[in-house]
Amino acid sequence: MEQKHIIVACGTGGVTSRNIAMKIEKYLKGKGVDCKIDTCKVVEVRSKAESLKPDLIASATRLPEVDVPTVSAAALLTGVGVDKVYEQIYEILMG
């Protein structure tokens, strides 16, 4: 199976995006999905999407419009609706 590439974005590209990235990585590894996750600031999403060509972008906040499937991952911080977010991520990547 080919490695999936994900970008996780938050307002500052710091702790929040890394926290979400770790949770996504743990979930996907449990499903046997090899992934590479990069983090960035929301304002960097367009340029990162163009240069890195990810399979998915996840964010805790509103994203600019991009030509890449996106998922709102705020639930991974709040704990409410986590399963739905994981299902969306898996479906987009493995579709």
Secondary structure by P-SEA (a helix, b strand, c coil): ccbbbbbbbcccccaaaaaaaaaaaaaaaaacccbbbbbbcccaaaaaaaacccccccccccccccccccccccccccccaaaaaaaaaaaaacc
